[in-house]
Amino acid sequence: MRWQITGGRVIDPASHFDAVTDLFLADGRIVARGQRPDGFEPDRIIDASGKVVIPGLVDLSARLREPGQETKGNIASETRAAAAGGITTLCIPPDTEPVIDTPGVADLIARRASAAGHARVRTLGALTRDLGGEQLAEMALLRDQGHCVGVSNACAPVSSTRVMRRAMEYAASCRMTVFLHAEDPSLSAGGCVNEGAISNRLGLPGIPEAAETVAVARDLMLVEQTGVRAHFCHLSANHSVQMIARAIHDGLPVSMSV
């Protein structure tokens, strides 16, 4: 089937292209941009005026409720919703029920996603067994048999710096990216809102900025020592962003999202 998308703002980050133009597609592939190719007769024309035409988006932290919480949704329903919003690839954190700390759970998710067919689904294996923060998960098996693209402890803290160091060393040896939720549980314990004037006025226990920045500083030092690739997720503090930006400038293999 041949498509023509007209009048949209086409953005391609890979080539730094950003302009209002037409796209021509055949059999699911882009065959031309701007001028219509000779002999090209579209089966369907889409008017994208006032809209943005971009590559499929990637959601790095999508909880698809399956396995474990199918009463709220499942892989088929959640990937259908993602595709409708322009998201074509989703990464699932390991805090499913059961936890993705064995290849079997990762394989189950992959088979369900393939059967649904709405979007690509990639799994993140557990950094520690059952996300307990004490014993390392079998990362090599998760990579080779479960086809996990990275490892994470989701939102569960790894309080022990020794365990985190060993986990990063193991991940580095497997050439797997570690996805980090930087939070010091001893500083954030009991908090339910950002610490500040509003939390004080409402009498709510606050979470100080240091709960994040202290953890970011620790993990950056471990990244520097181990050489592992790391992605910091869910950042909320400006100081955290500044520290990671400096680390990127210094050549550390890290990235971040807020």
C-alpha positions as CSV (number, residue, x, y, z in Angstrom):
1,M,0.0,0.0,0.0
2,R,1.2,3.5,-0.9
3,W,0.7,6.5,1.3
4,Q,1.3,10.3,0.9
5,I,1.5,12.4,4.0
6,T,1.1,16.1,3.1
7,G,1.7,19.4,4.8
8,G,3.1,18.1,8.1
9,R,6.1,19.3,10.0
10,V,8.6,16.5,9.5
11,I,11.2,16.0,12.3
12,D,14.0,13.5,12.0
13,P,16.4,13.7,15.0
14,A,18.9,11.3,13.3
15,S,19.5,13.6,10.4
16,H,18.5,16.9,12.2
17,F,15.8,17.5,9.5
18,D,13.0,19.8,10.6
19,A,10.7,21.3,7.9
20,V,7.2,21.3,6.6
21,T,7.1,18.9,3.7
22,D,5.5,15.8,2.2
23,L,6.4,12.2,2.8
24,F,5.9,9.3,0.4
25,L,5.6,5.7,1.8
26,A,5.4,2.3,0.1
27,D,5.1,-1.1,1.8
28,G,5.7,0.5,5.2
29,R,8.9,2.3,4.2
30,I,9.7,6.0,3.4
31,V,10.6,6.2,-0.3
32,A,10.8,9.9,-0.8
33,R,10.6,13.3,0.9
34,G,9.5,16.6,-0.7
35,Q,8.9,15.8,-4.4
36,R,6.7,12.9,-5.4
37,P,8.7,10.1,-7.1
38,D,8.1,9.4,-10.8
39,G,5.2,7.0,-11.2
40,F,4.2,7.1,-7.5
41,E,0.4,7.0,-7.2
42,P,-0.8,7.0,-3.5
43,D,-3.6,4.7,-2.4
44,R,-4.3,7.1,0.5
45,I,-3.5,10.7,1.2
46,I,-3.3,12.0,4.7
47,D,-3.5,15.8,5.4
48,A,-1.1,16.4,8.2
49,S,-1.3,20.2,8.2
50,G,-0.7,21.7,11.6
51,K,0.6,18.4,12.9
52,V,4.1,16.9,13.6
53,V,5.3,13.9,11.7
54,I,8.0,12.1,13.7
55,P,9.6,8.6,14.1
56,G,7.8,6.4,16.6
57,L,8.3,7.4,20.2
58,V,9.9,5.3,22.8
59,D,8.5,5.0,26.4
60,L,11.4,4.0,28.7
61,S,9.1,3.2,31.7
62,A,5.8,1.7,30.7
63,R,3.9,-0.5,33.2
64,L,1.6,-2.7,31.2
65,R,-0.1,-4.3,34.2
66,E,0.6,-7.8,32.9
67,P,1.6,-10.1,34.5
68,G,0.1,-9.4,37.9
69,Q,-2.5,-6.7,37.6
70,E,-4.7,-7.8,34.7
71,T,-7.8,-6.3,36.3
72,K,-6.4,-2.8,35.4
73,G,-5.2,-3.7,31.9
74,N,-3.0,-6.0,29.9
75,I,-0.3,-6.0,27.3
76,A,-2.8,-6.0,24.4
77,S,-4.9,-3.0,25.7
78,E,-1.9,-1.0,26.9
79,T,0.2,-1.4,23.7
80,R,-2.9,-0.5,21.6
81,A,-3.3,2.7,23.6
82,A,0.4,3.4,23.2
83,A,0.3,3.0,19.5
84,A,-2.7,5.3,19.2
85,G,-0.5,8.0,20.9
86,G,2.4,7.5,18.6
87,I,4.5,5.3,20.9
88,T,5.9,2.3,19.0
89,T,8.4,0.9,21.5
90,L,7.9,0.4,25.2
91,C,10.3,-0.7,27.9
92,I,8.8,-2.6,30.9
93,P,10.5,-2.2,34.3
94,P,11.0,-5.4,36.2
95,D,8.5,-4.7,39.0
96,T,5.8,-7.0,37.6
97,E,4.1,-9.8,39.6
98,P,6.2,-12.0,39.4
99,V,9.3,-9.9,39.1
100,I,11.3,-10.2,35.9
101,D,14.3,-11.9,37.5
102,T,14.1,-15.1,35.5
103,P,14.1,-15.6,31.7
104,G,10.7,-17.3,31.8
105,V,8.9,-14.1,32.9
106,A,10.6,-12.0,30.2
107,D,9.8,-14.7,27.6
108,L,6.1,-14.6,28.7
109,I,5.9,-10.9,28.2
110,A,7.6,-11.1,24.8
111,R,5.2,-13.7,23.5
112,R,2.2,-11.8,24.7
113,A,3.4,-8.6,23.1
114,S,4.2,-10.4,19.8
115,A,0.7,-11.9,19.8
116,A,-0.9,-8.4,20.4
117,G,1.2,-6.9,17.6
118,H,0.5,-3.2,18.4
119,A,3.9,-2.1,19.5
120,R,7.4,-3.4,20.2
121,V,7.9,-4.3,23.9
122,R,11.3,-4.6,25.5
123,T,11.9,-5.8,29.0
124,L,14.3,-4.7,31.7
125,G,15.5,-7.5,33.9
126,A,15.8,-7.2,37.6
127,L,19.1,-5.9,39.0
128,T,18.7,-7.9,42.2
129,R,16.6,-11.0,43.0
130,D,13.0,-10.1,43.7
131,L,14.1,-6.4,43.7
132,G,15.3,-7.0,47.3
133,G,18.5,-5.1,46.9
134,E,20.6,-7.9,48.4
135,Q,21.4,-10.7,46.0
136,L,22.3,-10.1,42.3
137,A,19.9,-11.4,39.7
138,E,21.2,-13.7,36.9
139,M,21.8,-10.8,34.4
140,A,23.6,-13.0,31.8
141,L,20.7,-15.4,31.6
142,L,18.2,-12.5,31.5
143,R,20.2,-11.1,28.5
144,D,20.8,-14.4,26.6
145,Q,17.6,-16.3,27.3
146,G,15.1,-13.5,28.3
147,H,16.4,-11.0,25.7
148,C,16.3,-8.2,28.3
149,V,17.8,-4.9,26.9
150,G,18.9,-3.7,30.3
151,V,18.6,-4.1,34.1
152,S,16.9,-2.1,36.8
153,N,15.7,-2.3,40.4
154,A,12.6,-0.2,39.3
155,C,11.7,2.1,42.2
156,A,13.0,-0.3,44.9
157,P,16.2,1.1,46.5
158,V,19.6,-0.6,46.6
159,S,20.7,0.8,49.9
160,S,24.0,-1.1,50.1
161,T,26.7,0.7,48.1
162,R,28.6,-2.6,48.0
163,V,25.7,-4.4,46.4
164,M,25.2,-1.6,43.9
165,R,28.9,-1.7,43.0
166,R,28.8,-5.4,42.4
167,A,25.6,-5.1,40.4
168,M,27.2,-2.4,38.1
169,E,30.3,-4.5,37.6
170,Y,28.2,-7.5,36.6
171,A,26.1,-5.4,34.3
172,A,29.2,-3.9,32.7
173,S,30.6,-7.4,32.1
174,C,27.3,-8.3,30.3
175,R,27.3,-5.0,28.4
176,M,23.9,-4.1,29.7
177,T,22.6,-0.7,30.6
178,V,21.6,-0.1,34.2
179,F,18.4,2.0,34.6
180,L,18.6,3.8,38.0
181,H,15.9,5.4,40.2
182,A,18.2,7.5,42.4
183,E,16.8,7.8,45.9
184,D,18.3,7.5,49.3
185,P,15.6,5.7,51.4
186,S,17.0,6.9,54.7
187,L,16.3,10.5,53.6
188,S,13.0,10.0,51.8
189,A,11.4,7.6,54.3
190,G,7.9,8.6,55.3
191,G,7.8,11.5,52.9
192,C,4.8,12.0,50.6
193,V,5.5,15.4,48.9
194,N,8.5,17.6,47.9
195,E,9.9,19.3,51.0
196,G,9.3,23.0,51.1
197,A,7.1,25.8,52.2
198,I,3.9,24.1,51.0
199,S,4.7,20.8,52.8
200,N,5.4,22.7,56.0
201,R,2.2,24.8,55.7
202,L,0.1,21.7,55.1
203,G,1.9,19.6,57.8
204,L,2.9,16.9,55.3
205,P,6.1,15.0,55.7
206,G,8.5,16.2,53.0
207,I,11.1,14.5,50.8
208,P,14.2,16.6,50.7
209,E,16.1,17.3,47.5
210,A,19.1,15.6,49.0
211,A,17.3,12.3,48.9
212,E,17.8,12.3,45.2
213,T,21.1,14.2,44.8
214,V,23.0,12.1,47.4
215,A,22.0,9.0,45.5
216,V,22.9,10.5,42.1
217,A,26.3,11.5,43.4
218,R,26.9,7.9,44.8
219,D,25.8,6.2,41.6
220,L,27.9,8.6,39.3
221,M,31.0,7.7,41.3
222,L,30.2,4.0,40.9
223,V,29.6,4.4,37.1
224,E,33.0,6.1,36.8
225,Q,34.6,3.2,38.7
226,T,32.9,0.3,36.9
227,G,32.4,1.8,33.4
228,V,28.8,0.6,33.2
229,R,26.3,2.4,30.9
230,A,23.6,4.0,33.1
231,H,20.4,5.9,32.5
232,F,19.0,7.9,35.4
233,C,15.2,7.8,35.4
234,H,12.5,10.1,36.9
235,L,14.8,13.0,38.0
236,S,13.1,15.9,39.7
237,A,16.0,18.1,41.1
238,N,17.8,20.7,39.1
239,H,21.0,19.9,41.0
240,S,20.8,16.2,39.9
241,V,20.4,17.3,36.2
242,Q,23.5,19.6,36.6
243,M,25.6,16.8,38.1
244,I,24.7,14.3,35.3
245,A,25.2,17.0,32.6
246,R,28.7,17.5,34.0
247,A,29.3,13.8,34.0
248,I,28.2,13.6,30.3
249,H,30.6,16.5,29.5
250,D,33.4,14.6,31.3
251,G,32.7,11.5,29.1
252,L,30.8,9.2,31.4
253,P,28.5,6.8,29.6
254,V,25.3,8.1,31.3
255,S,22.0,9.6,30.2
256,M,18.9,10.9,32.0
257,S,15.2,11.6,31.8
258,V,12.9,13.7,34.0
